[in-house]
Amino acid sequence: MASILLHKRALVIGGTSGIGRAVCEAFAREGVELFITGGHNEERLQHLISRLRQQEGKCQGKIIPLSSVQDTSSLIEWVPEVDILVCAWGPFLRKSLEEYTPSEWQYLVDANLAIPGALVSHYFSAMKRQNWGRIILFGGTDTTQIRGFSTTVPYSAAKTGLGVLARSVARLGAPYHVTCNLFCPGMVDTEHLQGEDRSYALQKTPDGKLILPEEIADIVVYVTAHESINGILMSLDRGIVL
């Protein structure tokens, strides 16, 4: 039976590495047409596109640095409308609260809340018009609810705000068959987790294992294909925050 996602158009922000790349690969297997963005690594982007096309995937990509909400205009100009929006990007810093500068606060809130919010606002209207749409957002570890953090306060505050965005869009979009869901991964086995951070992550997980990006991507595909799953804030962390 043909996938319900066949020929749907998906924009994946942060699709060149880690979770975003795995989501692109999983969507390509379902026949989704992909628009992939990266922040700076053209070589990595082209390598991914080449590999997907060799597997008969329909895709194109573009390097579009996103440091402020104003930068989303270039992205929207490139891809005015999509069926599926995936925001799989969000930089973070780790330091004590009093060390964060105003510019760091602005950057982290823009990147992790305002930019996804602006993109959702734009693409939501087109999804409503076509009476179908899917929005997938990614929070941080244990940001499905309000709690305190020691060293990632701006990042975690912004990521927690995505829960309000996801639930709001889910409620507003349901009559138009538009869903929005938020996933909050724990320690994921990507190229970004190296050295001491990797050792720390392995110690923190109850079973001593990291989450594979492909595991998360499979869940994203499943949720995207099922309209009944709408407005969830899901931790994917192997029990790390239980």
N, C-alpha and C positions, 0 to 999 in steps of 0.2 A: 504494500500500500504506500502510495506517495506520501512524503512528509508534508504536514500542514505548513511547514516553513519553506517549502520549495518555492523559489523565485522571489521570496521576500527580500527586501533591501535592508541591510543592517549597517549602521555606523558604529564602529567600535573605537572609542577613545582610549588610547594607551594599548593598542592592539599589537605592538611589536615585540612585547616580552611578557614573561610571567603569565599571570592569569589571563590577561587580554589576548595574548597569542594563542593560548589553549582554547579560549572561547572562539576565536576566529577559525581555528582548525576544526572544531566541533561543528560550528555553523556551516562551514564549507561542505562537510560530509552530508549535511541535510539539504544541500542545494540552495543555500542562502547566498545572495549577491552581497559581497562585502565591500565596504568603504573603511579603510583602516588608517588611523592616524598615529603618528609617533611624534615625540618632542624634539629629537635632534639626530638620531642615528639612521641616516639614509641607507647605509649598507645593510643594516639589520632589517629595515623595512623591505628593501628590494629582495633580499634573500627569502623572506617570508612569502612575498607575493609570487616569486618564481616557484617556490615549492608548492604553493596552493594551486597555481595554474598548471603545474605538471600533474596534479591530481584532478584536473578538470574543474577546479574551482574558479568561479567568476569573481574577480576582485580587482581593486585598484587601491592605491595608497598615496598618502601625502604627509610630508613633515610639516606640522603646524604647531609651533611652540605656543603653549598656553600659560601665560603668567598673570593675566588679568581678564576680567569679564569682557573687555573690549576686544580681546584677541579672538573671541568666538565668532566675530563677524566674518573673518576669513574662512572659517570652517563652514559656517552656514552658507556662505556664497558658493563654496565648493560643492556642498551637498545640501540643497534646500529642503528636501523632504525625504523621510525614511519610514519604513514600517517598524523597525526595531532600533532602539538606542541603547547602547551599552557604555556606561562610564566606568572604565576599569583602571583609572589613573588617579593618583592622589599622593603628592609628595608629603613627607613629614620630617620634622626635626625632633631631636631628643635632647632636652636640657631642662634645667630648673626653671620654674615659672618666672622668677625675677630676671632671668637672663634674656628673655624674649624681647626683641625690639619692636617698635610699632610697625616697621616695614615687614618684619617676619610674621607678625600677627596678620597683617593685611594679605600677604602672599598666601599663607596657609588657609585662611578663611576663603579667599577667592578661589584657590585651586580645589579645595575640598568641599565647598558648599555653593558659593556663588556661581562658579562656572558650570557645574552640573545643573544648578537651578536654572540658569539662563538657557542652557541647551534644552532642558525639559520644557520650559515655557514656550520655546520656539517650535519644537517638533510636536508637542502635544496638540497644537491647533490643527496641524495637518493630519495627525492620526485620528482626531475626532471627525474631520471631514470625510475621511475614507472609511470610517466606522471600523477601524481595526488598528491596534498598535500595541507594542510591548516596550517597556522601559525597565532596564536592569541597572541598578545602582550598587556600588560597593562601599560599605562602611569600613571601619577599623575593627580591630579585635575588641570584643566586648562593648561595642557601641550600639547595641540594640536597645539599651535603656540608659537612663541618666545615672552616672556614677562618677566617682572621683579618679583622677589620674595624677601621677607624680611628675612625669617628665615629658609628656606629649599633650599638654593642656590645649593649645590652640588647635592642633590637628584633631584631637579626640572630640573637642567641643563642636567643631565643624562637622565631623563625621556623624556625631550623634544627631545633629540637625537634619541630616539626610533622612532620618527616620520619619520626621514630621513631613518632609517633602514627599516621601514614598507613600505614606498613608493618605496624604491629601490628594495626590494624583490618583491613587487607587479609587478613592471615593468619587472624585470628579469624573474619572474616565470610565467607570464601570458601565454606565448607560450606553457608551459608545464602543464597547468591546476593547477598551484600552486598559491594560493592566500595568502596574508598577510594583516591583519587588526589590527589596534591599537584602544583600548578602554581606555578612561580616565575617571574613575569613580569620582564622587563627594563624598559626605558623605554617607558611606555605613554602614548599621546596622549590624555590626559584633561584635564578642567578643573582638576585638581589640579596639573598640570605647567605652570607659567607662568614668564615672565621669565627670570632667569638660570638657573634649574633646567632650563628647556626648552632653552636654548642649550647648556648643559652636556651634556644628554642627547643632543642631535643630534650633538655632537662625539664622544661616546663610542661611538655605534653604528657598526659597521664600514661600513655602507652609507649612513650619514647619514639614516636614516629611523626614525621611531618606530613602535611596534607599535600597531595599532588595537584598541580594546576588542572590536570585532566579530569580529576574527580569533581572539581568545582565546575568545570566547563560542562560536564555531562548533566549536572544538576541544573545549570542555567538553560541548557537546551530543553530539558524536560519541562521546566517551569514556563519557558517561553511558548511551548507548544500547548499548554493547558490554561485556558482562560479562567477556570475556576480558582486557580492559584493567584490571588491578587491581594496586595497590601501586606505581605509577610515581611517580617524583619527576622532573618534567619542567621544564627551563628553556625559557621562551618569550621569547627575548631578541635575536633576529636576530644571534646570534653575539657579543654584547657581552662575554661572559665566557670566550670560547674562547682 
